[in-house]
Amino acid sequence: MTHTILTLTAAYALVASLLAYLLLMSRLHWVFKGLATLSTVALIPLTFIGVGELRGLPSDGDLPDSFRMLWAQVIEPNPRQGEKGHVFLWLQTLDDDNYPVGLPRAYQLPYSEPLKVKVNEAMGMIAKGEAIQGTVDARTALPEATSESLAEEIAAELTEGRPGGSSALGERILNFEPGMLIFTTEAAPVTPAKPP
């Protein structure tokens, strides 16, 4: 992780220094030099925001299809302070044979009561010493609602000024329903067959 951040920082510094050299050595009009300088400076905070996934902040991207749940924290909504509530999960991705892949990662999901219940049940199993495996299956959460109720939900989101149900600033739009998430006792890794 640190290596990646240092590499990105060095690459950006190299680009900025090359631009400075070219601007000093070229005979461009001062307007073009000023625009190039301003755009380079404007990229500094954008680059900082772009590497947010690398700084250890919880990811608001999609959960892996199969993972080992290591821990979780549920932050309930607080209307008095305007907080919507979140569910933080610390997960390790599992491959098709149930072997861990990469390092553990923190994920952030929007709070919902069904998700809170599922996560608390999984945490209870972890407290008893069980290894918990989670899977995300979009087919299990197909809406049972009619198209009319779906249209009403979209219309309500539009009246709130959030087209398509987009989340607050700094949060991605997630197509996640708690019914998509299934927690079970972790299956043993699939080992290759021994030769005869």
Backbone bond lengths (Angstrom), bond angles and torsions (degrees), N, CA, C in turn:
res aa  C-N    CA-C-N  psi(-1)  N-CA   C-N-CA  omega(-1)  CA-C   N-CA-C  phi
1 M - - - 1.455 - - 1.524 110.12 -
2 T 1.332 116.76 -51.78 1.460 120.24 -179.53 1.512 110.49 -62.25
3 H 1.332 116.79 -38.24 1.461 121.07 178.22 1.525 110.35 -60.17
4 T 1.330 117.35 -41.99 1.460 121.19 -179.61 1.519 111.08 -64.55
5 I 1.338 116.96 -44.11 1.463 120.58 179.99 1.524 110.47 -64.45
6 L 1.337 117.84 -42.77 1.460 120.94 178.55 1.522 111.45 -64.56
7 T 1.325 117.32 -38.87 1.460 120.95 178.14 1.521 110.82 -64.24
8 L 1.337 117.70 -44.69 1.464 120.71 178.57 1.527 111.08 -63.63
9 T 1.331 117.25 -39.87 1.467 121.01 178.82 1.517 110.70 -64.33
10 A 1.334 117.32 -44.44 1.466 121.17 179.46 1.526 110.73 -64.61
11 A 1.325 117.42 -39.91 1.463 120.61 179.36 1.523 110.79 -64.25
12 Y 1.333 116.81 -42.14 1.467 119.75 179.18 1.524 110.42 -66.75
13 A 1.322 118.11 -40.35 1.465 121.24 178.32 1.523 110.72 -63.56
14 L 1.332 117.82 -37.80 1.458 121.56 178.21 1.525 110.78 -64.49
15 V 1.329 116.75 -44.49 1.464 120.38 179.19 1.526 110.40 -63.23
16 A 1.331 116.84 -43.54 1.464 120.41 179.81 1.530 111.54 -63.99
17 S 1.337 117.42 -40.26 1.468 119.85 179.79 1.527 111.11 -69.90
18 L 1.324 118.10 -37.78 1.467 120.10 176.08 1.524 111.04 -63.89
19 L 1.321 116.45 -40.55 1.459 119.95 177.42 1.529 110.60 -63.09
20 A 1.327 117.00 -43.42 1.465 120.34 178.81 1.527 110.90 -61.31
21 Y 1.315 116.90 -42.35 1.474 120.39 178.27 1.522 110.93 -61.97
22 L 1.329 117.17 -47.18 1.462 120.45 -179.13 1.527 111.67 -64.09
23 L 1.326 116.93 -38.15 1.461 119.69 179.74 1.528 111.39 -67.58
24 L 1.322 116.72 -38.03 1.455 119.57 179.70 1.528 112.12 -71.85
25 M 1.304 117.15 -33.60 1.461 121.22 -175.38 1.533 113.71 -92.11
26 S 1.307 117.86 -12.38 1.473 119.22 -177.08 1.518 111.10 -91.58
27 R 1.326 115.27 166.53 1.458 121.52 179.11 1.525 110.41 -108.92
28 L 1.306 115.70 34.00 1.459 120.07 177.90 1.526 110.07 -70.84
29 H 1.326 114.36 157.24 1.461 119.96 175.92 1.527 108.74 -63.83
30 W 1.323 117.76 148.76 1.456 121.74 -175.93 1.524 112.34 -62.11
31 V 1.340 118.80 -24.93 1.466 121.40 178.22 1.529 110.06 -64.85
32 F 1.333 116.39 -44.27 1.464 120.31 179.43 1.529 111.15 -66.06
33 K 1.321 115.64 -38.92 1.462 119.20 177.95 1.530 110.67 -64.10
34 G 1.322 116.16 -41.79 1.465 120.45 178.84 1.522 111.86 -64.82
35 L 1.342 117.20 -43.11 1.471 120.33 178.61 1.525 111.33 -63.39
36 A 1.325 117.28 -41.69 1.464 120.42 178.89 1.534 110.63 -64.06
37 T 1.318 116.69 -40.27 1.459 120.51 179.07 1.524 111.24 -66.29
38 L 1.339 116.81 -45.83 1.462 120.60 179.83 1.532 111.98 -62.86
39 S 1.336 116.71 -40.70 1.471 118.72 -179.90 1.525 111.06 -66.86
40 T 1.325 117.23 -36.17 1.465 119.99 177.65 1.523 110.66 -66.48
41 V 1.319 116.75 -42.53 1.464 120.41 178.60 1.523 110.67 -66.10
42 A 1.344 117.24 -37.06 1.467 120.66 179.30 1.528 111.47 -66.08
43 L 1.312 117.75 -26.14 1.457 120.83 179.96 1.529 113.18 -73.77
44 I 1.325 117.77 -16.82 1.469 120.04 -178.24 1.531 110.97 -61.45
45 P 1.350 120.44 -54.47 1.472 118.00 178.92 1.524 112.58 -67.50
46 L 1.330 117.85 -31.30 1.465 119.40 178.17 1.521 110.67 -65.30
47 T 1.327 116.51 -39.35 1.463 120.19 177.02 1.516 110.48 -65.84
48 F 1.328 116.38 -41.00 1.464 120.54 178.43 1.525 110.94 -60.75
49 I 1.323 116.89 -43.87 1.466 120.87 178.63 1.526 110.27 -66.88
50 G 1.338 116.44 -37.94 1.459 120.87 -177.81 1.514 114.29 -65.13
51 V 1.321 117.21 -28.74 1.468 119.29 179.73 1.519 111.24 -94.07
52 G 1.335 117.26 17.02 1.463 120.99 178.08 1.510 112.45 -56.94
53 E 1.331 116.59 -33.50 1.459 120.50 178.66 1.529 110.93 -65.03
54 L 1.326 116.65 -24.13 1.460 120.22 -176.72 1.526 112.64 -92.28
55 R 1.329 117.83 -10.23 1.463 120.88 -174.60 1.513 113.16 -88.21
56 G 1.294 119.09 5.19 1.448 120.42 178.56 1.513 113.84 93.58
57 L 1.326 118.04 2.59 1.455 119.97 176.12 1.519 109.70 -73.71
58 P 1.319 118.58 150.72 1.460 119.26 178.03 1.525 111.07 -61.32
59 S 1.295 115.67 138.71 1.457 120.66 178.29 1.518 109.59 -76.81
60 D 1.320 115.91 138.12 1.456 119.52 173.96 1.526 109.91 -105.12
61 G 1.335 115.85 19.45 1.458 121.25 176.30 1.519 111.00 -84.02
62 D 1.317 115.23 -173.12 1.462 120.90 -178.60 1.527 110.76 -68.55
63 L 1.331 115.13 144.81 1.463 120.72 174.93 1.519 109.35 -70.88
64 P 1.342 118.04 152.50 1.469 119.31 173.19 1.529 110.00 -64.78
65 D 1.332 116.64 154.98 1.464 120.60 -178.29 1.520 112.24 -64.51
66 S 1.333 117.04 -34.62 1.458 121.56 179.14 1.524 107.88 -139.27
67 F 1.341 116.36 133.98 1.451 119.55 -175.31 1.520 110.70 -154.52
68 R 1.346 115.02 161.11 1.456 122.71 171.33 1.527 106.40 -99.00
69 M 1.325 116.11 125.26 1.462 119.41 178.94 1.518 108.71 -86.30
70 L 1.328 116.52 121.42 1.451 121.50 -178.83 1.524 111.83 -94.57
71 W 1.337 116.93 -38.88 1.460 120.56 179.38 1.514 108.36 -167.96
72 A 1.330 115.79 168.02 1.463 120.83 178.75 1.515 110.01 -153.15
73 Q 1.314 114.84 159.90 1.462 121.47 173.91 1.520 107.73 -142.65
74 V 1.328 115.46 131.98 1.456 121.43 179.36 1.528 108.12 -108.17
75 I 1.336 115.51 122.71 1.461 121.80 175.64 1.530 106.03 -108.20
76 E 1.326 116.09 111.20 1.466 119.90 -176.92 1.519 111.03 -75.80
77 P 1.327 117.51 154.77 1.466 120.64 179.54 1.526 111.38 -62.62
78 N 1.318 114.81 147.45 1.464 121.40 176.84 1.525 107.58 -130.01
79 P 1.340 117.43 92.55 1.466 120.39 -176.46 1.531 113.28 -61.00
80 R 1.317 117.80 -30.21 1.469 120.55 -178.65 1.519 111.30 -64.81
81 Q 1.344 117.14 -32.59 1.460 120.79 179.76 1.523 111.81 -103.26
82 G 1.329 117.18 2.42 1.456 120.83 178.41 1.517 114.15 74.17
83 E 1.328 118.17 21.12 1.467 121.61 179.19 1.519 109.36 -92.32
84 K 1.340 115.47 131.99 1.462 120.66 -176.36 1.522 113.21 -82.43
85 G 1.290 117.57 -21.43 1.460 120.61 -177.68 1.520 110.82 93.46
86 H 1.323 115.55 148.19 1.464 121.54 -178.74 1.520 109.29 -146.07
87 V 1.315 114.63 159.86 1.456 122.15 171.20 1.519 106.49 -120.78
88 F 1.320 116.35 120.01 1.457 121.77 179.27 1.519 108.52 -103.20
89 L 1.319 116.09 128.77 1.462 122.28 179.32 1.522 108.95 -120.56
90 W 1.328 116.45 137.34 1.450 121.24 173.59 1.517 106.26 -108.62
91 L 1.343 115.93 113.76 1.460 121.94 -169.47 1.514 111.94 -127.30
92 Q 1.330 114.79 155.89 1.457 121.16 170.08 1.521 107.48 -124.97
93 T 1.319 115.78 124.29 1.457 121.54 -177.69 1.525 110.54 -64.36
94 L 1.329 115.77 140.26 1.462 122.04 175.33 1.528 108.89 -114.09
95 D 1.335 116.14 141.86 1.460 118.90 177.36 1.528 110.24 -82.96
96 D 1.337 116.61 -171.96 1.466 120.63 -176.95 1.525 113.04 -64.07
97 D 1.351 117.02 -23.72 1.459 121.17 -180.00 1.531 112.05 -98.47
98 N 1.334 117.69 13.15 1.472 125.04 179.00 1.524 113.73 67.08
99 Y 1.327 117.48 30.05 1.458 121.64 173.55 1.525 108.35 -98.53
100 P 1.335 118.39 140.14 1.467 120.62 178.47 1.524 111.52 -62.91
101 V 1.327 115.06 141.53 1.461 121.94 179.33 1.523 108.33 -123.94
102 G 1.314 117.73 122.47 1.450 121.52 176.38 1.518 112.66 72.28
103 L 1.321 114.54 -166.67 1.460 121.74 -178.00 1.526 110.34 -92.62
104 P 1.336 117.81 158.00 1.469 120.12 175.37 1.525 110.62 -61.23
105 R 1.323 114.90 152.66 1.465 121.06 -176.30 1.521 109.73 -139.19
106 A 1.317 116.98 143.74 1.464 122.01 176.50 1.529 109.26 -91.78
107 Y 1.335 115.35 138.13 1.463 121.99 178.78 1.522 108.86 -126.68
108 Q 1.312 114.86 149.73 1.461 121.65 -179.87 1.522 108.61 -121.21
109 L 1.331 115.76 128.09 1.465 121.77 177.96 1.522 108.91 -122.23
110 P 1.318 117.31 151.38 1.464 118.96 175.64 1.524 110.33 -67.83
111 Y 1.317 116.11 144.60 1.460 122.22 -177.64 1.524 110.90 -68.72
112 S 1.316 115.19 139.10 1.465 121.84 167.76 1.525 106.93 -152.00
113 E 1.307 115.85 152.01 1.471 120.10 -177.77 1.529 112.16 -62.39
114 P 1.367 119.52 -44.68 1.471 118.76 178.01 1.532 112.71 -61.61
115 L 1.334 116.70 -37.61 1.463 119.55 178.54 1.517 110.59 -67.24
116 K 1.324 117.41 -39.53 1.466 121.70 177.58 1.522 110.52 -58.81
117 V 1.341 116.86 -44.65 1.467 120.99 -179.39 1.520 110.14 -62.55
118 K 1.342 117.10 -45.98 1.470 120.16 -179.48 1.525 111.46 -62.27
119 V 1.321 116.33 -44.97 1.467 119.96 -177.93 1.523 110.67 -66.29
120 N 1.332 117.63 -40.78 1.472 119.75 178.26 1.518 112.06 -63.97
121 E 1.336 117.67 -38.08 1.469 120.37 176.12 1.524 110.42 -63.97
122 A 1.342 117.06 -42.23 1.468 120.28 178.90 1.520 110.86 -65.71
123 M 1.335 117.36 -38.24 1.460 120.54 178.12 1.532 111.27 -65.22
124 G 1.328 116.44 -35.96 1.459 120.16 175.75 1.518 111.21 -62.80
125 M 1.336 116.67 -39.79 1.466 120.56 177.84 1.528 110.74 -66.76
126 I 1.332 116.68 -38.86 1.471 120.17 177.71 1.520 109.78 -64.46
127 A 1.345 116.80 -40.28 1.468 120.70 179.10 1.523 111.62 -62.45
128 K 1.328 117.70 -27.19 1.464 121.46 177.43 1.521 111.80 -83.48
129 G 1.335 117.48 0.02 1.461 120.94 177.00 1.510 115.08 95.37
130 E 1.307 118.06 8.34 1.465 120.49 -179.78 1.522 110.07 -86.30
131 A 1.325 115.85 146.03 1.460 121.27 172.36 1.523 107.17 -86.64
132 I 1.334 116.57 128.23 1.457 121.55 -173.74 1.521 110.28 -108.44
133 Q 1.318 114.81 129.04 1.457 121.62 175.96 1.519 108.59 -109.49
134 G 1.319 114.92 135.66 1.454 120.29 177.40 1.515 110.11 -116.05
135 T 1.303 116.02 146.12 1.460 121.47 174.60 1.521 108.13 -131.83
136 V 1.311 114.80 148.11 1.455 121.41 177.23 1.522 106.66 -115.11
137 D 1.322 115.05 118.99 1.464 120.67 -178.66 1.522 108.44 -129.27
138 A 1.315 116.64 107.44 1.464 120.92 -177.34 1.521 111.61 -65.32
139 R 1.323 117.87 -24.36 1.473 119.39 -178.16 1.522 112.29 -70.21
140 T 1.346 117.10 -25.28 1.467 119.08 -178.16 1.517 111.92 -76.41
141 A 1.330 117.47 -14.83 1.455 120.02 -176.41 1.518 112.73 -112.80
142 L 1.332 116.12 27.35 1.451 117.66 177.49 1.518 108.92 -62.17
143 P 1.320 117.20 134.96 1.459 118.71 -175.44 1.513 111.74 -65.66
144 E 1.338 114.16 134.72 1.456 119.90 176.14 1.520 110.19 -89.13
145 A 1.328 115.87 -7.33 1.454 120.15 -176.05 1.521 110.82 -73.05
146 T 1.292 114.72 157.99 1.461 120.49 178.34 1.519 109.30 -78.82
147 S 1.305 115.50 166.98 1.458 119.69 179.54 1.527 111.11 -64.69
148 E 1.342 116.82 -28.26 1.466 119.32 179.20 1.532 110.97 -66.52
149 S 1.335 116.92 -43.74 1.460 118.85 -179.69 1.524 110.71 -68.21
150 L 1.337 117.36 -33.45 1.458 120.57 176.73 1.527 110.08 -65.85
151 A 1.327 117.03 -41.00 1.465 120.69 177.79 1.528 110.79 -64.22
152 E 1.337 117.23 -38.22 1.469 120.44 177.72 1.527 110.94 -64.76
153 E 1.337 116.63 -38.93 1.461 120.38 179.39 1.526 110.70 -64.71
154 I 1.330 116.81 -42.92 1.466 120.79 179.37 1.522 110.00 -65.43
155 A 1.345 117.05 -40.34 1.465 120.42 178.58 1.525 110.76 -62.98
156 A 1.334 117.79 -38.75 1.466 121.13 178.33 1.515 110.62 -64.90
157 E 1.329 117.30 -38.83 1.465 120.48 178.93 1.515 110.80 -67.05
158 L 1.335 116.88 -35.81 1.458 120.58 178.81 1.524 111.14 -67.58
159 T 1.332 116.72 -36.97 1.464 118.94 179.38 1.521 111.73 -70.05
160 E 1.335 117.60 -22.68 1.459 120.79 176.40 1.520 111.59 -80.15
161 G 1.339 116.42 -1.49 1.460 119.74 179.30 1.503 113.48 80.59
162 R 1.310 117.06 17.68 1.452 121.16 -179.88 1.510 108.32 -124.71
163 P 1.362 118.33 82.75 1.450 120.46 -176.45 1.519 112.28 -58.23
164 G 1.310 114.76 134.95 1.458 120.09 178.61 1.502 113.63 70.59
165 G 1.322 117.66 11.37 1.458 120.54 179.22 1.502 113.05 72.28
166 S 1.330 117.29 28.49 1.452 119.23 -177.68 1.517 109.68 -62.48
167 S 1.311 115.35 147.91 1.449 120.01 -177.71 1.521 109.89 -85.39
168 A 1.311 115.59 179.46 1.460 121.34 -175.21 1.523 110.79 -65.40
169 L 1.326 114.46 168.05 1.450 121.24 -179.50 1.517 110.19 -56.96
170 G 1.332 116.46 133.13 1.449 120.80 179.63 1.516 113.57 89.52
171 E 1.323 118.20 -1.20 1.452 121.42 177.66 1.517 108.98 -119.61
172 R 1.300 115.59 138.91 1.456 119.81 179.13 1.511 110.74 -78.03
173 I 1.326 114.92 162.74 1.459 120.04 175.14 1.520 107.08 -83.13
174 L 1.307 116.30 122.68 1.454 120.87 -178.84 1.513 109.76 -111.27
175 N 1.303 115.85 134.01 1.454 120.82 171.77 1.520 107.04 -98.09
176 F 1.314 115.83 69.21 1.458 121.17 -174.96 1.516 109.28 -123.55
177 E 1.306 114.98 130.62 1.461 122.04 173.89 1.522 107.07 -121.17
178 P 1.334 118.24 141.07 1.462 120.08 -179.44 1.522 113.51 -56.69
179 G 1.330 117.76 -27.46 1.459 120.30 178.89 1.519 113.21 -66.31
180 M 1.332 116.89 -16.82 1.460 120.98 179.27 1.528 111.68 -75.33
181 L 1.331 116.80 -19.89 1.449 121.75 -173.62 1.525 110.70 -97.58
182 I 1.322 115.69 126.99 1.463 121.68 -178.80 1.529 108.02 -126.67
183 F 1.336 116.92 125.07 1.463 122.24 176.23 1.519 109.34 -105.86
184 T 1.331 116.02 132.84 1.459 122.28 176.48 1.528 108.15 -141.00
185 T 1.327 115.17 171.01 1.459 119.39 172.55 1.522 107.54 -67.61
186 E 1.325 116.03 136.75 1.464 120.32 -174.27 1.520 111.81 -63.43
187 A 1.328 115.15 132.30 1.466 121.25 177.85 1.528 109.26 -77.54
188 A 1.310 116.21 150.82 1.461 120.94 178.52 1.528 109.30 -68.72
189 P 1.339 117.46 146.43 1.467 119.55 177.82 1.522 111.10 -61.89
190 V 1.316 115.13 147.13 1.465 121.12 178.83 1.523 107.43 -81.02
191 T 1.314 115.66 119.45 1.467 119.50 179.58 1.519 109.03 -100.50
192 P 1.328 116.67 149.14 1.466 118.71 179.84 1.525 110.93 -68.03
193 A 1.310 115.08 150.67 1.462 120.15 179.06 1.529 110.11 -67.09
194 K 1.336 115.30 142.83 1.471 120.19 179.29 1.516 108.92 -76.50
195 P 1.322 116.25 142.11 1.478 118.40 177.82 1.523 110.31 -67.62
196 P 1.347 117.02 148.74 1.477 119.73 -178.49 1.503 113.07 -68.31
